[in-house]
Amino acid sequence: QVQLVESGGGLVQPGGSLRLSCVVSGSFFQIYTMGWYRQVPGKEREYVAGITIAGRTNYADSVKGRFAISRDNAKNTVYLQVNSLKPEDTAVYYCHADFAMPGRYWGPGTQVTVSS
């Protein structure tokens, strides 16, 4: 059984920063791509960033230059450094981890609220 648990969310003022973490635990051979999505009530889940097993990164246009994704393969952990936060970044942030079989697992999410 594979489990993902996010942490690091919270309430932050506009312009502030947070570091989100996602730890993968359980029995598995190899984690391939890891990444982050976010979702606000009434909207579809939105892609934020991804990182391959080789360390190649990709970002949504809305977060380029402000967010940075990284991973520590020894710790089975993916991070998302979120800087220069805006109110429109408010959402539940979900991490995912991709495996050869059976595919993609998701964490339960962590709330990020940007408000003064």
C-alpha positions in Angstrom: 0.0 0.0 0.0 1.4 3.4 -1.1 0.5 6.5 0.9 1.3 10.2 0.2 1.1 12.8 2.9 1.4 16.6 2.2 2.5 19.2 4.8 3.5 22.8 4.9 0.3 24.5 4.0 -1.2 27.4 6.0 -2.3 31.0 6.0 0.1 33.5 4.5 0.0 37.2 3.6 0.3 38.2 -0.1 3.9 38.2 -1.1 4.8 35.6 1.4 6.3 32.1 1.0 5.7 28.5 2.0 7.4 25.3 1.5 5.1 22.3 0.8 6.4 18.8 1.3 5.0 15.4 0.2 6.3 12.2 1.6 5.7 8.9 -0.1 5.6 5.7 2.0 4.8 2.1 1.5 6.0 -0.7 -0.7 7.2 0.2 -4.2 10.1 -0.2 -6.6 10.5 3.2 -8.2 8.8 6.6 -8.2 8.8 8.2 -11.6 7.3 11.6 -12.1 6.2 13.5 -9.1 4.2 16.7 -9.1 1.7 19.1 -7.6 -1.8 20.2 -8.6 -4.2 22.5 -6.9 -7.9 22.9 -6.7 -10.4 25.5 -5.5 -14.1 24.7 -4.8 -16.2 24.6 -7.9 -13.2 24.3 -10.3 -11.3 21.4 -11.8 -7.9 20.4 -10.4 -5.2 22.5 -12.0 -1.7 21.5 -12.9 1.0 23.4 -11.0 4.4 21.7 -11.5 6.1 18.4 -12.2 9.5 16.8 -11.9 10.8 13.7 -13.6 13.0 11.0 -12.1 15.9 12.7 -13.9 15.1 16.0 -12.3 13.6 17.8 -15.2 11.0 20.3 -14.1 7.9 21.8 -15.7 5.6 24.6 -14.5 2.2 26.0 -15.2 2.6 29.5 -16.8 0.7 31.0 -13.8 3.5 30.0 -11.3 6.7 30.2 -13.4 9.3 32.3 -11.7 7.5 32.1 -8.3 7.3 28.4 -7.5 10.1 25.8 -7.5 9.7 22.1 -7.4 12.4 19.7 -6.2 12.7 16.1 -5.0 14.8 14.0 -2.7 14.8 10.5 -4.0 16.5 9.1 -1.0 13.7 10.4 1.2 10.9 9.7 -1.4 9.9 13.3 -1.0 8.8 16.1 -3.3 8.8 19.7 -2.4 7.2 22.8 -3.7 8.6 26.2 -2.7 6.0 28.8 -3.2 7.1 32.4 -3.3 5.5 35.8 -4.0 2.1 34.3 -3.2 -1.0 35.9 -4.5 -4.6 35.6 -3.3 -5.4 33.6 -6.5 -2.9 31.0 -5.3 -5.3 30.1 -2.6 -6.3 26.4 -3.1 -5.9 22.9 -1.8 -2.6 21.6 -3.1 -2.3 18.0 -3.9 0.9 16.0 -4.7 1.1 13.0 -6.9 3.6 10.2 -7.5 3.7 8.0 -10.6 4.6 4.4 -10.6 4.9 1.8 -13.4 2.0 -0.1 -11.9 -0.7 0.6 -11.0 -0.1 4.3 -11.9 -0.7 7.6 -10.1 -1.3 8.0 -6.4 -2.5 11.2 -4.8 -2.1 12.7 -1.4 -5.1 14.1 0.6 -4.1 17.7 0.0 -2.9 20.7 2.1 -4.7 24.0 2.2 -2.8 27.2 1.2 -4.6 30.4 2.0 -3.2 33.7 0.8 -4.9 36.6 2.6 -4.1 39.8 4.4 
